[in-house]
Amino acid sequence: MKVLITGGTGFIGKHLTQHFLTQKNKVVILTRKPPTSNTENLSYLAYENGKIPLIHDVDVIINLAGAGIADKNWTKSYKQEILESRIKATRACVEFIQNSETKPQVFISSSAIGYYGTKSSKILDEHSPSGNDFLSEIAVQWEKEALKAPVRTVLLRTGIVLGNDGGALPKIIPPFKFYAGGHIGNGKQGFPWIHIDDVVNLIDWAIHNEKVSGPLNIVAPETMNNAQFVKILGKILHKPSGLPLPACLIKSLLGERAMLLLEGQFVFPKKATEMGYQFIYPTADSALKNLLT
């Protein structure tokens, strides 16, 4: 199988690449600055005037590209960059599929749980409506672009990914080391987490399951709020978890980006669960013990 990955040098992309190479598949990573360290089964390519160069016999396209949501302050210009980077990368994938003589079997395109907004305290699934804030508006346009592809398309509504070499966990742990760990704000906001191994396995499962299409929630089946999560984290780290981080401090430091920490959703992976996917780490306790002990 030949897999083309955009954004393949990021946290999730690196884990996916290793997974596919272990399975003896060929991986082509599309990036702005490709290294020269190509091997028999792993190669890097650059965009050509914003388009994907001609690559033959691609079986799967996985689109992970986009400017980091939390990387910079949400100025008007950076908000535009967040949106345009996603739309342009997705459009390039769709045009590549449209122009391919032999179509890929499936198009896997990133989205996010931000699709649902953060105003609901209900448990949300793939049938829940979109929200009406900045992140939900991005996700709606992102998915709309991906659905123009003339092949089976899966939209990855990904939650908070836990791993040791990227994602949220390395940013959450440091305060606990100084006995300053605790929930964020009032701690009642949803915390839809998932272990990186389940992210990779769910994507692989979606590739090989022809019945999977449309939105797919990439979150664990255990729904909890931020306070519940950090309590489990503190217990595993053998550190206290009762010192909350005040919402006013976060807002003063991050401005509008503070919503990434102070707001959240309760999201359930209904489609994966009903279609028989078995989570490797269905509970936060099992996921954190794997990563931290």
DRENMAR-45747 format. One record per residue (C-alpha): residue number from 1; residue in one letter; chain; x, y, z. Coordinates in steps of 0.25 Angstrom, whole numbers, always signed. Example, Ala and Ser with C-alpha at 12.3 -4.5 7.8 and 13.67 -1.06 7.14 Angstrom:
! residues 2
PT  semi  titi  paro     px     py     pz
PT     1     A     A    +49    -18    +31
PT     2     S     A    +55     -4    +29
END
This chain:
! residues 293
PT  semi  titi  paro     px     py     pz
PT     1     M     A     +0     +0     +0
PT     2     K     A     +5    +14     -3
PT     3     V     A     +1    +25     +6
PT     4     L     A     +2    +40     +4
PT     5     I     A     +2    +48    +16
PT     6     T     A     +2    +64    +17
PT     7     G     A     +6    +69    +30
PT     8     G     A    +14    +56    +32
PT     9     T     A    +25    +63    +40
PT    10     G     A    +16    +66    +52
PT    11     F     A    +13    +58    +65
PT    12     I     A     +2    +50    +59
PT    13     G     A     +8    +49    +45
PT    14     K     A    +21    +43    +51
PT    15     H     A    +14    +32    +59
PT    16     L     A     +6    +29    +46
PT    17     T     A    +18    +28    +38
PT    18     Q     A    +25    +19    +47
PT    19     H     A    +12    +10    +48
PT    20     F     A    +11     +9    +33
PT    21     L     A    +26     +6    +31
PT    22     T     A    +25     -5    +41
PT    23     Q     A    +15    -11    +33
PT    24     K     A    +24    -11    +21
PT    25     N     A    +16     +0    +13
PT    26     K     A    +22    +11     +5
PT    27     V     A    +20    +25    +11
PT    28     V     A    +21    +39     +3
PT    29     I     A    +21    +51    +12
PT    30     L     A    +18    +64     +6
PT    31     T     A    +24    +76    +13
PT    32     R     A    +29    +90    +10
PT    33     K     A    +44    +87    +13
PT    34     P     A    +46    +72    +10
PT    35     P     A    +59    +66    +15
PT    36     T     A    +68    +58     +6
PT    37     S     A    +68    +46    +15
PT    38     N     A    +59    +37     +6
PT    39     T     A    +59    +22     +7
PT    40     E     A    +53    +11     -1
PT    41     N     A    +39    +12     +7
PT    42     L     A    +40    +26    +12
PT    43     S     A    +41    +38     +3
PT    44     Y     A    +39    +53     +4
PT    45     L     A    +33    +63     -6
PT    46     A     A    +30    +78     -7
PT    47     Y     A    +18    +85    -12
PT    48     E     A    +19    +90    -26
PT    49     N     A    +12   +104    -27
PT    50     G     A     +3   +100    -16
PT    51     K     A     -1    +87    -23
PT    52     I     A     +3    +72    -20
PT    53     P     A    +13    +67    -31
PT    54     L     A     +9    +55    -39
PT    55     I     A    +10    +43    -31
PT    56     H     A     +6    +29    -37
PT    57     D     A     -2    +18    -30
PT    58     V     A     -6    +25    -17
PT    59     D     A    -15    +16     -9
PT    60     V     A    -18    +25     +3
PT    61     I     A    -17    +40     +5
PT    62     I     A    -16    +45    +19
PT    63     N     A    -17    +60    +21
PT    64     L     A    -12    +66    +34
PT    65     A     A     -6    +79    +29
PT    66     G     A    -10    +93    +35
PT    67     A     A     -4   +104    +44
PT    68     G     A     -4   +101    +59
PT    69     I     A    -16   +106    +66
PT    70     A     A     -9   +109    +79
PT    71     D     A     +5   +113    +73
PT    72     K     A     +2   +128    +72
PT    73     N     A     -7   +139    +77
PT    74     W     A    -20   +139    +70
PT    75     T     A    -18   +152    +63
PT    76     K     A    -27   +155    +51
PT    77     S     A    -16   +151    +41
PT    78     Y     A    -12   +138    +49
PT    79     K     A    -27   +134    +49
PT    80     Q     A    -27   +135    +34
PT    81     E     A    -15   +127    +33
PT    82     I     A    -21   +116    +42
PT    83     L     A    -33   +115    +32
PT    84     E     A    -25   +117    +19
PT    85     S     A    -14   +107    +22
PT    86     R     A    -25    +96    +25
PT    87     I     A    -33   +100    +13
PT    88     K     A    -22   +101     +3
PT    89     A     A    -16    +87     +7
PT    90     T     A    -29    +80     +7
PT    91     R     A    -32    +87     -7
PT    92     A     A    -19    +82    -12
PT    93     C     A    -22    +68     -8
PT    94     V     A    -36    +68    -14
PT    95     E     A    -30    +73    -27
PT    96     F     A    -19    +62    -27
PT    97     I     A    -30    +52    -25
PT    98     Q     A    -39    +58    -36
PT    99     N     A    -27    +58    -46
PT   100     S     A    -22    +44    -43
PT   101     E     A    -24    +33    -53
PT   102     T     A    -25    +23    -42
PT   103     K     A    -32    +29    -31
PT   104     P     A    -28    +26    -16
PT   105     Q     A    -37    +16     -9
PT   106     V     A    -39    +26     +2
PT   107     F     A    -37    +41     +6
PT   108     I     A    -34    +43    +21
PT   109     S     A    -35    +57    +25
PT   110     S     A    -33    +64    +38
PT   111     S     A    -44    +72    +45
PT   112     A     A    -45    +74    +60
PT   113     I     A    -55    +73    +72
PT   114     G     A    -56    +88    +71
PT   115     Y     A    -66    +86    +60
PT   116     Y     A    -77    +84    +72
PT   117     G     A    -73    +97    +78
PT   118     T     A    -72    +98    +93
PT   119     K     A    -86   +103    +98
PT   120     S     A    -92    +90   +101
PT   121     S     A    -91    +81   +113
PT   122     K     A    -98    +69   +106
PT   123     I     A    -90    +57   +101
PT   124     L     A    -88    +60    +86
PT   125     D     A    -86    +50    +75
PT   126     E     A    -84    +50    +60
PT   127     H     A    -99    +54    +58
PT   128     S     A    -98    +66    +67
PT   129     P     A    -99    +80    +60
PT   130     S     A    -87    +89    +58
PT   131     G     A    -85   +101    +68
PT   132     N     A    -83   +115    +64
PT   133     D     A    -70   +120    +70
PT   134     F     A    -57   +122    +62
PT   135     L     A    -52   +108    +63
PT   136     S     A    -65   +102    +59
PT   137     E     A    -66   +111    +47
PT   138     I     A    -52   +106    +43
PT   139     A     A    -56    +92    +44
PT   140     V     A    -68    +93    +36
PT   141     Q     A    -61   +100    +25
PT   142     W     A    -50    +90    +26
PT   143     E     A    -59    +78    +25
PT   144     K     A    -67    +84    +14
PT   145     E     A    -55    +85     +5
PT   146     A     A    -51    +71     +8
PT   147     L     A    -64    +65     +4
PT   148     K     A    -62    +70    -10
PT   149     A     A    -53    +58    -12
PT   150     P     A    -59    +48    -22
PT   151     V     A    -55    +36    -13
PT   152     R     A    -59    +31     +1
PT   153     T     A    -55    +42    +11
PT   154     V     A    -53    +41    +26
PT   155     L     A    -53    +53    +34
PT   156     L     A    -45    +52    +47
PT   157     R     A    -51    +60    +58
PT   158     T     A    -39    +58    +67
PT   159     G     A    -39    +62    +82
PT   160     I     A    -28    +64    +91
PT   161     V     A    -17    +54    +88
PT   162     L     A     -8    +49    +99
PT   163     G     A     +6    +44    +96
PT   164     N     A    +20    +46   +102
PT   165     D     A    +26    +52    +90
PT   166     G     A    +16    +63    +86
PT   167     G     A     +2    +67    +88
PT   168     A     A     -4    +72   +101
PT   169     L     A     +2    +63   +112
PT   170     P     A    +16    +69   +112
PT   171     K     A    +10    +83   +114
PT   172     I     A     +1    +78   +125
PT   173     I     A    +11    +71   +134
PT   174     P     A    +21    +81   +138
PT   175     P     A    +13    +88   +148
PT   176     F     A    +11    +75   +155
PT   177     K     A    +26    +73   +157
PT   178     F     A    +26    +86   +165
PT   179     Y     A    +14    +82   +173
PT   180     A     A     +5    +92   +166
PT   181     G     A     -4    +83   +158
PT   182     G     A    -18    +85   +157
PT   183     H     A    -30    +87   +148
PT   184     I     A    -32    +99   +139
PT   185     G     A    -42   +110   +142
PT   186     N     A    -54   +103   +149
PT   187     G     A    -50    +89   +143
PT   188     K     A    -64    +86   +138
PT   189     Q     A    -61    +87   +124
PT   190     G     A    -61    +75   +116
PT   191     F     A    -47    +68   +113
PT   192     P     A    -49    +59   +101
PT   193     W     A    -35    +52   +101
PT   194     I     A    -29    +40    +93
PT   195     H     A    -16    +32    +94
PT   196     I     A     -7    +34    +82
PT   197     D     A     -7    +19    +79
PT   198     D     A    -23    +19    +78
PT   199     V     A    -22    +31    +68
PT   200     V     A    -12    +23    +59
PT   201     N     A    -21    +10    +61
PT   202     L     A    -34    +17    +58
PT   203     I     A    -28    +23    +45
PT   204     D     A    -23    +10    +41
PT   205     W     A    -37     +3    +44
PT   206     A     A    -44    +14    +36
PT   207     I     A    -35    +12    +24
PT   208     H     A    -38     -3    +24
PT   209     N     A    -53     -2    +27
PT   210     E     A    -60     +2    +15
PT   211     K     A    -73     +5    +23
PT   212     V     A    -66    +16    +30
PT   213     S     A    -68    +30    +24
PT   214     G     A    -72    +44    +28
PT   215     P     A    -69    +49    +41
PT   216     L     A    -62    +40    +51
PT   217     N     A    -59    +45    +66
PT   218     I     A    -45    +42    +69
PT   219     V     A    -47    +42    +85
PT   220     A     A    -47    +31    +95
PT   221     P     A    -60    +25   +100
PT   222     E     A    -58    +31   +114
PT   223     T     A    -64    +45   +115
PT   224     M     A    -59    +53   +127
PT   225     N     A    -57    +68   +131
PT   226     N     A    -43    +75   +133
PT   227     A     A    -44    +73   +148
PT   228     Q     A    -46    +58   +147
PT   229     F     A    -35    +56   +137
PT   230     V     A    -24    +64   +145
PT   231     K     A    -29    +56   +158
PT   232     I     A    -25    +43   +151
PT   233     L     A    -12    +49   +146
PT   234     G     A     -8    +54   +160
PT   235     K     A    -11    +40   +166
PT   236     I     A     -2    +34   +155
PT   237     L     A     +9    +44   +157
PT   238     H     A     +8    +43   +172
PT   239     K     A     +6    +58   +173
PT   240     P     A     -5    +67   +178
PT   241     S     A    -15    +72   +168
PT   242     G     A    -23    +82   +176
PT   243     L     A    -17    +95   +172
PT   244     P     A    -26   +101   +161
PT   245     L     A    -20   +110   +150
PT   246     P     A    -29   +123   +151
PT   247     A     A    -37   +126   +138
PT   248     C     A    -34   +141   +139
PT   249     L     A    -19   +138   +139
PT   250     I     A    -20   +129   +126
PT   251     K     A    -29   +140   +119
PT   252     S     A    -18   +150   +122
PT   253     L     A     -7   +142   +117
PT   254     L     A    -14   +136   +105
PT   255     G     A    -25   +145   +101
PT   256     E     A    -35   +139    +92
PT   257     R     A    -27   +126    +91
PT   258     A     A    -31   +124   +106
PT   259     M     A    -43   +117   +101
PT   260     L     A    -34   +105    +97
PT   261     L     A    -32   +102   +112
PT   262     L     A    -45   +108   +118
PT   263     E     A    -55   +103   +109
PT   264     G     A    -57    +88   +105
PT   265     Q     A    -67    +78   +100
PT   266     F     A    -72    +64   +104
PT   267     V     A    -70    +56    +92
PT   268     F     A    -73    +41    +90
PT   269     P     A    -68    +32    +78
PT   270     K     A    -81    +27    +75
PT   271     K     A    -78    +23    +61
PT   272     A     A    -65    +15    +64
PT   273     T     A    -72     +8    +76
PT   274     E     A    -84     +4    +69
PT   275     M     A    -76     -1    +57
PT   276     G     A    -67    -10    +66
PT   277     Y     A    -54     -3    +68
PT   278     Q     A    -48     -8    +81
PT   279     F     A    -40     +3    +88
PT   280     I     A    -26     +0    +93
PT   281     Y     A    -27    +10   +104
PT   282     P     A    -42    +12   +107
PT   283     T     A    -40    +19   +121
PT   284     A     A    -31    +31   +125
PT   285     D     A    -25    +23   +136
PT   286     S     A    -20    +12   +126
PT   287     A     A    -15    +22   +116
PT   288     L     A     -7    +30   +126
PT   289     K     A     -1    +18   +133
PT   290     N     A     +4    +13   +119
PT   291     L     A    +10    +27   +117
PT   292     L     A    +15    +30   +130
PT   293     T     A    +19    +17   +138
END
